[in-house]
Amino acid sequence: MLEKKTETSSLWIAFSMATVWFSTHCGGGFATGNQEVNFYVKYGWLSAVLPFIAMFFVGWLCRNAMVLAKDHQVHDYKSFSTILYHPYEKFFSLIFELCVIATMFIAISSSIAGAGALLLNTLGIPYFVGISVLGAVLLGLTIFGAELIIRVLRYKAYFLIVTLILLAYLGLEAGAAKWQNFIATKETFGTDPWEAVLKAALYVGFQSINIVALISVSHKVTTTKECNYFGLFGFLLNGGFLAIMCIMLLGFAPEVLKETLPVYYATNQLGIPWLKIIYSVILFVALIGTALSFTYTSVARFEKVLERTGMFESIRVRRMIVSILTIVLCTGASVFGLTALVVKGYGTVGYIGLIFIVLPLLTVGTYKINKNAALRKAQGIVE
């Protein structure tokens, strides 16, 4: 029997899940503006349109993922992939997991790279010194505990969102003449519009990995209606915010297109010292937090692999080894820089995600959802 819920409680559950999606979306690449610039803004006026289209498809596949998780009561990505890819789960689940691991690796590396670039811009600390120190700090926090950081992280998303909204408002006003002109004249900065469409599709591909985070906290979702509301709220929140940030940064083009930290560049142009300081501090905490969160995820996933080998009996030792390997590898990768990681790293994951996650969720996923709905209807179950 399904638990009876009021319309208000269903709407609240759907909206809560939409905010989880937004918090996941609003990671280091998004908060720095690097993702917006390299996937949208560099293509000019199309950055005012393509974010909505891309996030519509992301919303659709996230909605489908939520319905499947609800129908089969699966709340971890391994079980979910088994349901989605059945009867070929043995092969496709492996690809799904490799895609998740790759995204995790890129997220940690890009967070370290972003924090290193931020230290260079704000304090003048050499990039290689910055990422090395950050790698050591992350290692210490992961091994010996990060209670204070985790406590701070509970609130970082809210402060970051508020700060970005304020920046977007001020930036839209400051750059109004430029972005309005670019949209009116259909300026593309000499780029190919079809390349812009491909980049938007790749954005959908790597954003599809967000279903991993959503599935893990979807326990309270019990009806398809809630999933539909979630998809709608998530699309409006993510699509709207992404488009606003893109248009704001368009107002500082073409200069902003060359920046590693576009939003930080915009704060400099606004000439509000206190806002730049607040943004820098919150962004730094957000970047470290993202790296910490994914490092813990890596530890949770791979310390069990070490356990099965029987080489290390102590769980602390296993976690330490996984943590060291993860941070050393990701710190090494961060040498390539934030822009390279965002463009090449997420771009590559985007291709894999499009083929092995987006297409299956929108086709096979839709078929399985409709089949389950028909079975419930035949049994007289109304959600």
Secondary structure, 3 states (H helix, E strand, C coil): CCCCCCHHHHHHHHHHHHHHHHHHHCCHHHHHCHHHHHHCHHHHHHHHCHHHHHHHHHHHHHHHHHHHHHHHCCCCHHHHHHHHHCCCHHHHHHHHHHHHHHHHHHHHHHHHHHHHHHHHHHHCCCHHHHHHHHHHHHHHHHHHCCHHHHHHHHHHHHHHHHHHHHHHHHHHHHCHHHHHHHHHCCCCCCCCHHHHHHHHHHHHHHHHHHHHHHHHCCCCCCCHHHHHHHHHHHHHHHHHHHHHHHHHHHCCCCHHHHCCCHHHHHHHHHCCHHHHHHHHHHHHHHHHHHHHHHHHHHHHHHHHHHHHHCCCCCHHHHHHHHHHHHHHHHHHHHHHCHHHHHHHHHHHHHHHHHHHHHHHHHCHHHHHHHHHHHHHHHCCCCC
